[in-house]
Structure formats: structure tokens, C-alpha cells
């Protein structure tokens, strides 16, 4: 019969921990932690400029490369999650005006937001013109859950593009229509549809 191992008991030491030193160290650490403040109006404007630029560049650019599978909705989902915490990710003058109309956006900031969104769209279209030689023409209820708002908005855009895109050029965003019109110099009805 094999030897069975014996259980050896080890003497235990009492561990005393001085929590006062831990608390002291924690308070010194907290003093050096940055305090996050709400984004400034400048940060919000930059977020809207960059977000609108990316939305129009990727959306119109994808339509130039692959007319059957534009990426508008997916780009919008990504932008909402990337920049929504800074500027609420409107990227659309119609949405910004709608929020201001129902007093969910400061009316005094409306002009700068709209101008910024139009500027972002125009710069994106200028970039596409340089790259491609032509351009693609161009959640407010507090009780609602916000976790999937980016997905809901992006999927709505995808459905709109699939249904109305072939008819209207999928322009549900004035920045998406005005930017390409300014760059292409074509302002008549029908000139803003995909080529």
C-alpha cells in the first residue's frame, strides 16, 4: 500500500493591515487624477466638423466606389459612438434645427453648428473631388434608452438609403446635399443624385 500524504498544518501569522496608509495613498492619487469637465463649445464644434466630414466623405466616397452598397448607415453608427459624447453627433443641419425647435438644443448655438456641418460636408466633397475627379452628388425623448441609439439611427439611415436612395439620391441631410452642390456648382433638382 502506498504511503498517503499527511496533511501538514502550517502555523498562521496574523496579518495586520494599516488601512490609514492606504487611504492616505489613495487621496494623494486622487489629487493627480484629471477631473473630467463637459466638452467646451469649441470641442463640440470640432466634433461636428470632423463627424460631418467623415460621414459625407465615407458615404459619398463609398457610393463613388460601389454604387450598390453605400456605407452611410454603418459610418453613422460608428460616428455616433465615437463622437456622440462630445457633441451629441448630429452631423445634419436638419437634425440640429429640429432639436433647437423643440428646445433640446441651445438656439444661440444653432448658426455655428449649421455652418460647421455645411463646412464639414463641403470639405469632404472637395477631398473627394481631388481624389476621384468628381463627386457623388449629392433621439430626443429622455425616457428612451440610449444604449442602442447609434444602431437605431444607423439602421434607419440604411433603410432610407435602400428605399429612397435610387429615387432621391438618399439625401436626408442638407449638409450632404449642399456640400456636393457647392463643390460641383450644380444646384438644380436631380443634380444631387448619385451619378
C-alpha positions as CSV (number, residue, x, y, z in Angstrom):
1,X,0.0,0.0,0.0
2,X,1.3,3.4,-0.9
3,X,2.1,6.0,1.6
4,X,-0.7,8.5,1.9
5,X,0.4,12.1,2.2
6,X,-0.1,13.6,5.6
7,X,-1.7,16.9,6.0
8,X,0.7,19.3,7.4
9,X,-0.6,22.3,9.1
10,X,1.4,25.5,8.8
11,X,1.4,28.0,11.6
12,X,-0.6,31.0,10.6
13,X,0.5,34.6,11.1
14,X,-1.9,37.2,11.7
15,X,-1.8,39.9,9.1
16,X,-2.4,43.3,10.2
17,X,-3.1,45.9,7.6
18,X,-2.8,49.6,8.2
19,X,-5.8,51.0,6.2
20,X,-4.9,54.5,7.2
21,X,-1.8,54.4,5.0
22,X,-3.9,53.0,2.1
23,X,-6.4,55.8,2.4
24,X,-3.6,58.4,2.6
25,X,-2.1,57.0,-0.6
26,X,-5.5,57.0,-2.3
27,X,-6.2,60.6,-1.5
28,X,-2.7,61.6,-2.9
29,X,-3.5,59.6,-6.0
30,X,-7.0,61.2,-6.4
31,X,-5.4,64.7,-6.3
32,X,-3.5,63.9,-9.5
33,X,-6.4,62.4,-11.4
34,X,-7.9,64.7,-14.0
35,X,-11.4,65.9,-13.4
36,X,-13.4,65.4,-16.5
37,X,-15.4,68.5,-17.4
38,X,-18.1,68.7,-20.0
39,X,-16.9,69.4,-23.5
40,X,-16.4,73.1,-24.4
41,X,-18.3,74.7,-27.3
42,X,-15.0,74.6,-29.3
43,X,-14.7,70.8,-28.8
44,X,-18.3,70.3,-29.8
45,X,-17.8,72.3,-33.0
46,X,-14.7,70.4,-33.9
47,X,-16.5,67.1,-33.3
48,X,-19.4,68.2,-35.6
49,X,-16.9,69.4,-38.2
50,X,-14.9,66.1,-38.2
51,X,-18.0,64.0,-37.8
52,X,-19.8,65.6,-40.7
53,X,-16.6,65.4,-42.8
54,X,-16.2,61.7,-42.1
55,X,-19.9,61.0,-42.7
56,X,-20.0,62.7,-46.1
57,X,-16.5,61.6,-47.2
58,X,-17.2,57.9,-46.3
59,X,-20.8,57.9,-47.5
60,X,-20.3,59.7,-50.8
61,X,-16.9,58.1,-51.3
62,X,-18.4,54.6,-50.8
63,X,-21.1,55.5,-53.3
64,X,-18.4,56.5,-55.8
65,X,-16.5,53.3,-55.4
66,X,-19.5,50.9,-55.1
67,X,-22.9,52.4,-56.1
68,X,-24.8,49.4,-54.9
69,X,-23.5,49.3,-51.3
70,X,-23.0,52.7,-49.8
71,X,-21.8,52.8,-46.2
72,X,-23.8,55.7,-44.8
73,X,-25.6,53.8,-42.0
74,X,-22.5,52.0,-40.8
75,X,-20.4,55.2,-40.8
76,X,-23.1,57.0,-38.9
77,X,-23.3,54.2,-36.2
78,X,-19.5,54.5,-35.7
79,X,-19.6,58.3,-35.6
80,X,-22.4,58.4,-33.0
81,X,-20.4,56.1,-30.7
82,X,-17.1,57.9,-31.3
83,X,-18.2,61.5,-31.0
84,X,-21.7,61.4,-29.5
85,X,-20.4,62.0,-26.0
86,X,-18.8,65.3,-27.2
87,X,-21.4,66.9,-29.5
88,X,-24.4,64.6,-29.5
89,X,-23.3,63.6,-33.0
90,X,-26.0,65.4,-35.0
91,X,-23.9,65.9,-38.2
92,X,-27.0,67.1,-40.0
93,X,-28.4,70.7,-40.1
94,X,-32.0,69.3,-40.3
95,X,-31.5,67.3,-37.1
96,X,-29.8,70.3,-35.3
97,X,-32.6,72.6,-36.3
98,X,-35.2,70.1,-35.2
99,X,-33.6,69.8,-31.8
100,X,-33.4,73.6,-31.5
101,X,-37.1,73.8,-32.4
102,X,-38.2,71.5,-29.6
103,X,-35.8,73.3,-27.1
104,X,-33.4,70.4,-26.8
105,X,-30.5,72.4,-28.3
106,X,-29.5,76.0,-27.5
107,X,-30.8,78.3,-30.1
108,X,-27.8,80.6,-29.7
109,X,-25.5,77.8,-30.9
110,X,-27.7,76.9,-33.9
111,X,-25.9,79.1,-36.5
112,X,-22.4,77.9,-35.7
113,X,-23.5,74.3,-35.7
114,X,-25.2,74.6,-39.1
115,X,-22.3,76.4,-40.6
116,X,-19.9,73.9,-39.2
117,X,-21.9,71.0,-40.6
118,X,-22.1,72.6,-44.0
119,X,-18.3,73.3,-43.9
120,X,-17.5,69.7,-43.0
121,X,-19.7,68.5,-45.9
122,X,-18.1,70.9,-48.3
123,X,-14.5,70.0,-47.3
124,X,-15.4,66.3,-47.6
125,X,-16.7,66.8,-51.1
126,X,-13.6,68.9,-52.1
127,X,-11.4,66.0,-50.9
128,X,-13.5,63.5,-52.9
129,X,-13.2,65.8,-56.0
130,X,-9.4,65.8,-55.5
131,X,-9.2,62.1,-55.1
132,X,-11.8,61.0,-57.7
133,X,-12.1,63.9,-60.2
134,X,-15.8,64.1,-59.5
135,X,-18.1,63.8,-56.5
136,X,-21.1,61.9,-55.5
137,X,-23.9,64.3,-55.7
138,X,-25.0,64.8,-53.5
139,X,-33.2,60.8,-30.0
140,X,-34.6,63.2,-28.1
141,X,-37.0,61.5,-25.5
142,X,-35.3,61.4,-22.1
143,X,-37.3,58.3,-21.2
144,X,-35.9,56.3,-24.1
145,X,-32.9,54.0,-23.7
146,X,-29.7,55.4,-25.2
147,X,-27.5,52.3,-25.4
148,X,-28.6,51.3,-28.9
149,X,-29.5,54.8,-30.3
150,X,-26.5,54.7,-32.6
151,X,-27.6,51.4,-34.1
152,X,-31.2,52.5,-34.4
153,X,-30.2,55.7,-36.2
154,X,-27.7,54.0,-38.5
155,X,-30.2,51.2,-39.4
156,X,-32.8,53.9,-40.1
157,X,-30.3,55.5,-42.5
158,X,-29.5,52.2,-44.2
159,X,-33.2,51.5,-44.8
160,X,-33.7,55.1,-46.1
161,X,-30.8,54.7,-48.5
162,X,-32.1,51.3,-49.7
163,X,-35.6,52.5,-50.2
164,X,-35.3,56.2,-51.3
165,X,-31.7,56.2,-52.5
166,X,-32.4,55.2,-56.1
167,X,-35.1,57.8,-56.3
168,X,-33.7,60.8,-54.4
169,X,-30.0,60.1,-54.1
170,X,-30.6,59.4,-50.4
171,X,-30.3,63.0,-49.3
172,X,-31.9,63.2,-45.9
173,X,-29.2,65.6,-44.7
174,X,-28.9,69.1,-46.0
175,X,-25.2,69.1,-45.4
176,X,-24.9,66.0,-47.6
177,X,-26.8,67.9,-50.4
178,X,-25.4,71.4,-50.0
179,X,-21.7,70.4,-49.8
180,X,-21.7,68.5,-53.1
181,X,-23.8,71.3,-54.7
182,X,-21.2,73.9,-53.7
183,X,-18.3,71.8,-54.9
184,X,-19.9,70.7,-58.2
185,X,-21.6,74.0,-58.9
186,X,-24.8,72.2,-59.8
187,X,-27.8,73.3,-57.8
188,X,-30.8,72.2,-59.9
189,X,-33.1,69.4,-58.9
190,X,-31.8,66.0,-59.8
191,X,-28.2,67.1,-59.9
192,X,-27.6,65.9,-56.4
193,X,-28.4,62.2,-57.1
194,X,-25.7,59.6,-57.3
195,X,-24.0,59.6,-60.7
